[in-house]
Amino acid sequence: MHLAMEVLSASRRALVLALALLMSACPKAPTRTAGGTGGPGENPEGEPFPTRPSLEAKQDASADAALAQARATAQGSADKRKAAEAYLSVRKAYPATTASQEALYQAGVLFYESRDYVNARKSFNELLFENPLYPRADDAKHKLALSAMAVGAYRDAYQTLSSLAERAEGAEKEQLLKELSRAAEGAGLYSQALTMAVKDAGEAQGAEAQAQAVAKVEQLVEGRADFVDIARVADGLSSSNPAWPVLTFKLARIYYHLRDWTRLEETLQRFLREAPNSSFAPQARELLARATRRVEAKPKAVAVLLPMTGRYQPIGEAVLRGVQLALHGSDIELVVKDTQGDVNKTGQAMEQLAFDDGAIAALGPLLTEDTKRAALAAEELQVPLLTMSRQEGITDIGPYVFRNMLTNSAQARAIADYAMNVKGYKRFAVLYPNIPYGVELANEFWDEVLEHGGVMRGAENYAHDQTTFTSEAKKLVGRYYLDDRSDYAEAVRDVQGENLDAFRRRKAMEKARSGVEPIIDFEGLFIPDDWRRVSLVAPALAVEDIVTNACDPRDLERIRKTTGKKELKTVTLFGTNQWSSPKGRSGLPELLERGGKFVTCSVYVDGFFVDSQRPATRRFVKDYREAYREGGRDPGLLEAIGYDSARMLRNIIEKQRPQTRADMRQALANLKDFEGATGKTSMNEKREAQKQLFLIAIDNKGVSEINVEKEKAAAGGSGT
């Protein structure tokens, strides 16, 4: 027992020392003088008053007579402020006399009694800086301190009262200490206030006085003092002090929030040994049991954190359908936590699934802020978390955080790989919406192209709600800033050299502008936007002679004959999963219905394709349609990701049988070649799910999955 207490004391002292050193590294504010004036009388060593008189006061008969007259006037006046002014007139007339100092004291007392604390401070300060050895200096200091507290100058009061309390004894000292405690609290010196309150509790006589003292300690601990203050005061404090349970249980709660499990358990165990009958004991037992349960995982309990109510409910329901399908037929217990899309509820849910539900792992969330909170909690509580968020870098939070979701970087990487290593393209342009999604994908794609030896020939952005794209299309092919084109300048000179009337000149200039050939020096154009916007962009590109629909040699020949141009440069449009659109009235995707021939021959990437011929994907789609045939809806990416994520955990639980969360974390980190609805998946060194994404081709019949390996073989490409 004694050894455990020594270990606890040593660890606490180490923590207090570290925190104290950290705080001491911050610059301190300069100490103010008791009067707060910073005048020439201030002691350079920082004491509130000088240690010796600043002038030698002399006795003067005239001054003494004037003082006696002022005293008589004061005694006969009912107005103490006017009486004080009578004394101050003596001070003004005879400044360097003993009568002057007495007059200052009497004026200060009268101002104090009339509650004119500002002038009381001024009089007492002036007196004490001039003569700290004045016979009634201690009384002046006391009234000065109380005046300072009355006007809110608590630090000044604390400094003055401290010097008085050091020399006082008995009842006087007790009274000064009470006032000192008030000053410390008012000044925000909670460490000092807490120290005095704890001392009072230890010295209190009688149950009522003791209860009041402990209540004061609890007030400071709960609302004012910080962790360093509490730890410093608690260090070495005897458990016999009535305030000990308050301080110790507060420390335990702080350790809980800091996730310092070792100190938490040590503190609670000592608390229950030393104060088993304390009013805090039931809470201490519950907290200790909760901390112990954090490592007691149920091997077949899995939690999922999703927004099952609120504005994001449809998203949560979609993922949950996939999760439930994956776990159907198993004896795995699924614990569903409704985050409501609320960060705080997400944090609470993580604690509940760890402490109360004993989940061996957790799935979700999806939303960015929810995921950050869940990931931080998962790392603190050491619960494996397989999140389904798109947030880049989320797994950098720690080794217990994993991710299985289609990310922007993965899409950009897949498109660049296909365009460069399968199609053999080297020159690209990007046309993107000026929103975070568009900017991020444009940058990711640009980086991938440059990293693999390609070049970017153009980049244009547009407003997220834009509906016409004539200017952007012209800029991509060099038809917007015509004054910079030498061929246009030459055509203008020819027109100007001809003798034409105004009408013919205007027509000639229009012909010169329209005759400028487009500069199409890119083979692929990346458009990271929603399918609705793409259906408007594609026709605008065609107006500027950017041929995007000539993947069939017969179509290319037909365009040559129509335009009369033998040399045609075609461009392939590339997109993201935002190009995936529902079926329209014709049964074709709405992107194709709206964009028409201008979007054919394009390619986009997705994390799931319902019509894929991949065996694992086909099995999932078949099972989903059977399980949810009443809904009549096909699964999408969210359902597929939920299914795969839950299936990963199910396979690990059933085949490897991990008994602890650490075992589950290790098994998930070693996941390789999992055949899922979203592709064959492996976890990389950053705990990110790596898989071959779905590349979708658009033709006039609809959309179909590209067999990348077959195309690579046909192209003789080795891939990356």
N, C-alpha and C positions, 0 to 999 in steps of 0.2 A: 504493500500500500504506500509506504513512504517513498519507495523507489519510483512508483508511478507518478506521485505528486511532484517529485523532483524533476522527472522528465518533462512533465507538463509545464512546470515553472520555467525550466530552462528554455523550452521551445517558445513559450510565450514571451520570455525576455528577448529572445532572438528576434521574434517578429516585431515587438515593440521597438527594439533598437533599429531594425531595418526601416520601419516606417518613420521613426523619428529622424533618422538620417536623411530620408527622402524629403521630409518636410523642411528640414533645416537647410536643404539646398536652395530653397526659395528665398529671394531677398526679403529682408524684414523692413517694415515701415519704420521710419525714425520715431523715437519715443518723444511724446509731447511732454511739456512741463506741466506741473499741477495747475498753473494759471492759464496754460495754453497760449501764452503771449509770445514766448520765445524772445523776450526782451533781454537787455544787457545784463540783468541781474541773474540770469540762469547759470547754474553751475555747469561748467563744461563737462564734468564727469557724468552728467545725466541724472543727478539727484534732483528731487523735486524742489529743494530749496538750498541756498548756500549753507555752509557749515559754520560760518562766522559772519558778524555784521559787516555790511558793505559800507557803513559810515559810522562815525563815533557821535552818537546823539549826546548833546549837552543839555544840562538843566538850565532853564532860563526863567527868571522871575516873572517877566511879562507874559511869557508863554504859559506858565503855571496859572497866572491870574486869569488869562483868557480861557484856559481849560476849565477852571472852576466856574466861570461865567457860563460856559457852554453846558456844563453839567447841570447848573441851576435851570437853564433854559429848557434842557431836555426833560428834567424832572417835572417841569410845569407844563409841558406840552403833551397833548393827547395824541398828536400825530408823530409817530416814531420816525417817519421819513424826514419830516422837517427837523426833528430833534437830531437826526443823523447829520443833516446839512450843517447844523450849528457846530458839531464836532469837526466836520470837514473844513469849515472856515478857519478853525485853529490850525489844522494841518497845513492849509494853504499859506497862512500868515507866518507860521513858525516851523518850516519844514525840517530843520536839522536839530530838533529838540526832543527830549524825552516826552514832553507834553504832546508833541506831534504824534509820536508812536501810540501813546495812550488814546489820543483822539481817534486815530485810525481803527484801533481795536473797538472802541465804544461805538463808532459809526458802523463797523461791520456787524456788531451784535444787534444794533437797532435795525439795520437792513435785514438781517437774518430773521429777527422776530416779526418783522412786518412782511416777510416772505418775498422781499425784493432780493432774490438770490443772485441776480446778475451783479448788482452793486455790492452785495455782501462778499461775493468772490473777489471783486475788484479791490475792496478795502483790505481783506485778509491777505490776499496775494501781495499787495504792496507792502503791507506790514512785515510779512514773513520773509520776503526777499531783502528787505532793508535790515531787519533784525531778527534772525531765526532764534536768537537767545532771549527774546522778549519773555518776561516772567509768565505770561499766560499764553505762550506759543502753542501748547498742546490743545488748549481749548479753541484757539483760533483755527488750528489745523482741523480739528474735529468738525467745527461749524463750516469750514471751507469745504471739506469733503462732502458733508450732507448737502450743502448748497450746490455743489457740482452734480451730485446725483439728481437733485431736484430739477436741474436744467438739462439733464441727459448726458453730462460729461462723465460717464461712468469710468473711463480709463483714468482720468485725473483723480477721481474719488478713490479708485482702487489703489493707486500709487500712494496717496496720502494716508489712507487708512492702514495700509500694510505697515508703514513705518510706525504708526501709533500702536498697532496691535502687538508688534514685536516687543515693546517696552511695557505694556500694560499687564496687569495681574487681576485675578479674581473676577468679580462681577463685571468690572469695567472691560476686561479683556474679552469676556464672553459676549458682551454687547457689541464691541468693536468687530468681533469675528462674524457676528450675524450681519452687520452692516457691510463688512468686507465681502461676504458671500453675495449679497444683493448687488454690490458694485461689480463684482467679477461676472456675474450672470448678465447684468445689463451691458457690460462692455464686450460680451461675447468671449470672455476668457473662461470657456466652459471647463477646461482642464482644471484650472484653479478652483472654480466654483464647485466642481465635482469632488475635488480633493477635500475641500472644507466640509461639504455636505456629508461625505462618507465619515469624516472625522467626528462631526456632530452626531451622526448615527451611533458611532461606537461609544460616545461619551454620554448619550442621552440617558436620563434617569426617569424611570417610570414608563409604563406601557404606552400612554398617550403621547409623551414626548418622543419616544422611540418611533412610534408609528408616523408621526409628523416628519421626523428626520428622514425616515426611509422613503416616505412619499416624495420628499424633495429630491432625493437621489433618483428615484424612478422618473420623476419629471425631467430631470436633466438627461438621464440616460436615453429616454424615449424620444425626446424632442430636440435636444440641444447638442450634447457632447458627441464628438465623432469617435470613430473606432480607435484611433491612436490614444485619445483621452481615456477612453474606457479601459483599454488594455493596459495603459500605464498605471492607472489608479488600482486596477484589479491585481496587478502583478505584486505578489508578496502579501496581499491582504489576507488577514486571518479569516477563516470561515466562521469564527465566532462573532464577527461584526455583523449586525443585523442587515447591513446593506450588501453583504457578500452574495446572497442568492440573486439579487437584482442584477448586479454587475456580471456575474458568471453566466446567468441564463441569457443575458443580452449578448455576451461574447459568443455563446453557442449559436445564437440565431445569426450573428454576423458571419461566423464560420460556415454556416449552412448556405447563406447567400453567396459567399465567396467560393463555394464548392471545395472547401478545405476539409475533406472528410476525416482525415487523421486527427486534426485538432478538434473537430466537432465531436467525434466520438470520445476522445480523451476528456474534453471539457464536460460533456454530459455525464460520463461515468463518474467523474469526481463529484459533480454536482449532486448526483443521486446518492452517492456515499455520504457526503457531508451534510446535505440538506434534504433528506428523504421526505420530510413532512412539510416542506415549503409549499406555498400556494402555486408555485411554478412547477412542482414535481410532476403532476400529471402531463403537462405539456412537454416537459423534458423527456419523459418516458416515451411519449408518442413520437417526438422528434428523433430520439435514438432508434426507435423501431423503424421509423421511416428511412433513416440513413442506412440502417442495416439491410433493409429490403432492396436498396438500390442495386445490390449485386446478386439478388436472388431472382434470376430470370427463369421464366417458364419456357422450356425448350420448344413448346408448340404453340406459343402465343405470339401473334404478329399484329401490330397496330398499323392503322392507316390514318393519316391526317389529311382531311379534305374539307372544302367548304360545302357542307351539306344543306346549309340554309343561307339566305341572303342573296345578293346579286350574282354571286358566282356559283350558285347551286347547280345549274346545268352542267358546268365543268366537273364539279365534284361527283355528280351522279354518273356521268359518262365514265370516269376513271373507275368508280366503284363497281360498275357493271363488269368491267374487265377483270378487276381484282377478284370479285366473287366467282366469276366463271373459272378463273385459274385455280381457285382453292376448292371448287366443288368436288365432292367425293373424298376429300381428305379429312383427317381429324384435327386439322390446325384450327385453333381458336382465333377468329378475326375480331379485333377490337377497333371499332370505328370511332374516331375522334372528330367532331365537327369544329373546325376552326372558324367558321363563319367569315373567312377572309380577314380576320382580325389578328394582328401581330401578338397582342397580349394573350388572347385565347390560345394561340398556337404555342406560346411558351408554357402556359398552364397545362395544355394537353401533353406536351413532352414530359413534364414532370409527373403527371398522372400515369402515363403509360410506363414510365420507368419505376416509380415508387409504388404505385397501387396496383397496376395491371400486370407487372412483371414481364412485359413484352421483350422477346429476345431480339427483335429488330422492328424497325418502323419504315413504312412507305409514305412518300409525300414529303412536304406539300408541293404545290405547283406555283403559287404566286411568289413574286420576287421577295418582298419583305417578309412574308410568312416563312419562306425557305431560309432566309438568313437567320431569323430567330430560332427556327427549329434546328438548323445546323450548329449554331453556337451551343444550344442546350444539349444536343446530341454529343458534342465533343466534351462538354463539361460532365455529362452523366455517363459517358462512354457507352452509348447506345448506337448500334449500327443504323444509319439512316440512308435509305435509298430514295433520294429525292427525284421528283419528276419536273424540275424547274429548268427553264431555258437560261437562267442567269449564268453568265460566263464566270469562271473562276470560283464557283461555289465550293468545290471540293478542296480548295486551298485552305479552308478553315481548319481542317484536321483529318487524321486518318480514319475517323469513324464516319465520315461523310462521303457518300457515293452518289452517282447521278446516272439515270437512264432516261434520256430525253433528247429529242432532236434540237440541236443548238445552231445558232447562226454560223459559227465557225465551221461546224461539220458540213453544213449545206454549201458554204462557199468553197470548202476544200473538195467536196464531191463534184461540184460543177466544174471547177478548174481542172481537176484530174481528168474528167471525161473529155472536156473540150481540148485539152492539150495532149493527153496521152492516148486518147482514142481517136478523136477527130483530127488531131495534128495541128490545131490552130496555135498561132503564136501572138497574134495581134488582136487586142480587145478594146472595147469602150464600155462605159457604164452610164446608165441613165437611171437616176434614183430619186425617191422622194426625200425632201429635206426634213426628215424626222429621225429619231434615234435608231429605229429599226433599219431604215434605208441607209443611213450613214454608216452604221456598224457593218452591215453586210457588204456595202460597197468597199469599205476599207479592208475587210477580211478577204474579199475576192481579189482586190488589187494586190495585196500582200502575197497571196498564193500565186498569182500570175508572175510577179517579179521573182519570187523565190524559185520558180521552175523555169526561168529563162525567157519568159514572155515579155511583151511590152504593152503599155496602156497608151492608146492613141487619142482617147477623148474621155471626158467625164463631165456630165451635165446633171444639175439637180433641178427639182421643181417643187412647188408648194404641194402639201399633202392633199389639198382639196381642189387641185387644178383639174380642168376638164378639157382644155385644148393644149396641144403640144407642138404647134407649128414652129415657134421660135427655137425650142430645144432641138427639134429635128434638124432645122437649118444650121444651128451651131455645130452639131455633130459632123456635118458634111461640108462645113466651110462656106455655106451660102448666106450666113447672117451678116457677117462683117465684110461686105463685098469690097469696100475700099481697100482692104488689105490684100485683095486678089489681083495679081498682075494681069491675068487674062481678062478680068472685068475692066481694069483700067485701060487696057488696050482697046477693048470694044467701045468704051466711052469716048476715047480719043477719035476713033473712026467716025462715030456718030457726030461728034462736035465738028469734025472736018468737012462734013457734008452740008450743003446749003439747003436746009429743010425748014418748012414752016413749023409753027408750034405744035400742031396736031401730029404731023409725021415724026417730029423730033421725039415727042412723048412716046409714040408707038415704038420708035426705034430703041429708046431707052428701056422700055418694058421688054422688048425682045432680047436686048443685051443682058438684062438681069436673068430672064428665064433661060437664057442660053448657057449660063455658067454651069459647067459640069460639076456634079457633087464629088467631093474628095472622100471616097470610101476606102480608107486605109486600115480597116479593122475587119476581122472575120467573124467575131462573135460580139454580141451586145448583151450585157447582163442588166436585167431590170428587176431589182428586188422589191416588188410591190404586189399589192392585192390584184386578183384577176380582173376586177372591175376596171381598175385603172389601166391595166395592160391592154384590155380590149379597146381602149381609146387611144393608147399610145401607138399601137401597131399600124393602124391606118395612116396616122400622121407621118410615120416613117416612110410609108410607100409613096406619099405625095412628094417626098424629096428623093425619090428614085432609089431608096434603100430596099433592095429585093430580099425579102425574108421568106418567101414561100416557094422556093425553087429547088427543093431537095430531090425532086423527081427530074431526071434528065429531060423527059418530055415537056414538063412544065417550063424548064429553063429554055428549051428550044422555042416554045410558043411565045415566051416573053421576048426573046431575041427578034422574032419575026414581027411582033407587035410594035416594038420600040425602034426596030431598025438598027439596034446596037449589037455588034458581034461580040464585043468584050463586055460581059456582064460580071460584076462582082457581087456575089451573094453573101448575105449575113445571116447567121443563125442567132435567134433570140434565146437567151437562157434565163430561167427564173427559179424562184424558191417555192416552198410548199404553199405559199400564199396564192399561187396560181391554181391550186386545186379548187374546183368549183362544183356546185351541185348540178344535177342534170336538169336541163330545161324542158320545154314542152315537146321538143323533137326527140328527146331521149339522149341528145348529145350534151356534153358539158356546156354550161352557160358561157364559159370563156370562148368556146368555139362558135356558139350561136351568135354572140355579140361581135367577136373579133373577126369572124369569117375566115376567108382564105389568108388574111394577113398574119394569123397566128399559127397557121399550119407550118410544119417543119421545125417548130420550136421544141425546146427540151427544158423540163423543170425537174427539180429534185423534191423528194418527199420522204418522210420517215415511215410511211405505211401506204400500201396500195391494195385496195380491196380486191381487185381483179388479178392480183399477182398469181403466177403459177408456182411460186416457191412452195414446196410441200408444207412447211410449218405454217405459212401464212394461210394456205388453203384450209388446213385443219382448223385453225382458229376461226376463220370466217364461217366455215360450216357449223362449228359448235356454237358460235355466237348466234347465228341465224336460228338455230334450233332452240336455244335457250331463251331467246328474246323475240320469238316470231310474232308474239302479240303486239309488240311495238312496231314491227314492220320496218325497222330502220337498220341499215347496214352499219357495221362498226367503222369508226374512224381512228385517227392517230391516238386520241386520248384513251379510248377503250383498249387499243392494242398495247399501248405503253403500260397501262394499268395491268393488263393481262400478263405481259412479259415480266414485269417487275415482281409481281406476286408469284409467278411461276418459278422465277429464279430462286426465291426464298424457299418455296415448297420443295424444289429439287434438293437444295442443300439440307433442309430439315429432314427429308425422308431418306436421303442417301448417306449423308455425312453425320447426321445426328449431333450437331453441336449442343453442348450443355451450358455454355456460358456465352455472354455477349462477345467476349474476346474471341472465342472460337468461331462464332458467326461472322465477325468482322474479317477474320483471316480467311475463312472459306469464301466470302464474297469477294475479297481482294484477289483471290486465286481463280476466279471464275473464267473459264475459257470455252469458247466454241459452243455457247448455249444456243440451241436452235429455237428461235422465237418468231412470233408473228411479225416483228419488225426487223428481222434479219438475224444472221449468226452473230452472236454478241460475246465479246471478251472485255474484261476490265483491264485498262492500261495502268501504268504506274501511278497515275494521278487519280485512279479510281473512277475514271470516266468510261462509260460504255462505248466501245468501238464496234462499229458494224458497217456492212455494206448497205448504203442507202438505196432507195428506189429512184431510178432515173426514168422519167415518164416522157414519152414522145407524143406529139400532137400531129394528127393527120386529119383529112376530111371525114374520116369515119369515127373519130373520137380520140381516145387516149389509150396507150398501151405501154407496158413496161419494156424497157430496153434491156436486152441481154448483154450486159457490159462485157462479160468474159468472152462471149462469142464475137462481139464487135472488135475487141482487142485482138483476138486471134486472127480475125479477117484482115485487120489493119496491120498486123505484124508488130503491134505495140506490146511492150512488156509491162506497162503500168508502173505504179509506184507502190 
